[in-house]
Amino acid sequence: MTDGFSFQVVAQSGRARAGLITTPRGVIETPIFMPVGTAGTVKGMTVGELAAPPLDAKVILGNTYHLYLRPGLEVVSALGGLHRMMAWERPILTDSGGFQVFSLSALCAIDDDGVTFRSHIDGSSHRLTPERSIEIQATLGSDIAMAFDQCPPGEAAREETLAAMRRTTAWARRCLEAPRAKGQALFGIVQGGTDTGLRRRHLDELGPLGFDGYAIGGLSVGEPVPDMYRVLDEIAHELPADRPRYLMGVGTPDDIRHAIYAGVDMFDCVMPTRNARNGQLFTSQGKVVISNARYRLDTGPVDPECPCETCRLYSRAYLRHLYLAREILYMRLSTLHNLTYYLRLVRKIRAEILSGAVTLDAQGGR
């Protein structure tokens, strides 16, 4: 493993694991949810709020593609790297830009060497290769970098999936050979769509390369949820047991719970922040769509079991008013609540794993 980076499983219940990821900037308790700070900010949150209880986020996510385009590497470098620029002292994981190749496919042209793309901001042309992705992530100074990969869509034909696997393996080797920032760990990404045979084949190619961690990519990209769960149930526990396992871009609270029971350690998703801004709040009593008229005179908290400031101080009626009035405060309060819900969820499951309370029945009989 990279110097200064390590992973230890401290408890296991079924396939669910509680672990510790040690980085030079701090220890990350797993299972962990990483708030998404795509452009150098978790939307609506200050770093003080992110680091303080009840959030106490141990790691956040940034994105190579978006930070490369704006504010640009010259600015990030001049400001002392991503940590110093955004005043965040804890670990950061950076996505390689590979997912943007998928999500912005209309602006991209892929070949075996890399990707040529047009900026979604101004239409300018750029080139992203495995070496360039690692160079950008080294400049950003993240604690965990991701290998550059090709993510096929959920409905991809077998030949398209095989081509993405072949490129991802070749690019993974090139990423490992590229210079990284001191102490920067590197994770590889397993592709293969919903075909578990292809997933195992790709894992057989990537496993021997010795990445610091392994991610499952190419899920929640249009495939049916039962197919995603089937892949997780069959594949997650087969990723190297002595390395962190990361499910990229997933998902709902139920998705995360299922994936933890299948053996996954790390998660990120824009859902808690994006859904908050769009009026959907996650609670222990189910989803709350705050614009509903039923909350117009509701003096109760969003979630009586939640310790966040939003739930301690403000009513559903007030939040509904803020949302309908398009007040900025609504965005902040709802984001704080949803992130609190997600981080409390993974901490609760971690506590259950440590106590041995995660049963076989809870894991679908596995």
Order of alpha helices (4+ residues) and beta strands (2+ residues): beta-beta-beta-beta-alpha-beta-alpha-alpha-alpha-beta-alpha-beta-beta-beta-alpha-beta-alpha-beta-alpha-beta-alpha-beta-alpha-beta-alpha-beta-beta-alpha-alpha-alpha
